[in-house]
C-alpha cells in the first residue's frame, strides 16, 4: 500500500467513525489518530534509514577508491625499489 492509498483509507475510516454514536466514536478516533501518528513516525524513520544507507554507500565508495589508490601506490613503490635494487647491484658488480 502506498502513501496515497493509506491516506485515502484513513480518511475513509475517519468519515465512517464520524457517523458512529459519540460513546463509540471517541475510542475509535483516538485509535485512528494513534495510527496516523505511528505512520508518520514510521515514514520519518524510513527516511532517516534511507539517508543512513545513502551515506554508507558513499562511504564505501570512498573506501574502495582509497584502497585502489593505495594498491597502485604500493605497486609503484615496489617497482621503484626493485629498480633501485637492480641499479645498486649493477653498480656493485662494476
Secondary structure, DSSP 8 states (H G I E B T S, - for coil): --HHHHHHHHHHHHHHHHTS-HHHHHHHHHHHHHHHHHHHHHHHHHHHHHHHHHHHHHHHHHHHHHHHHHHHHHHHHHHHHHHHHHHHHHHHH-
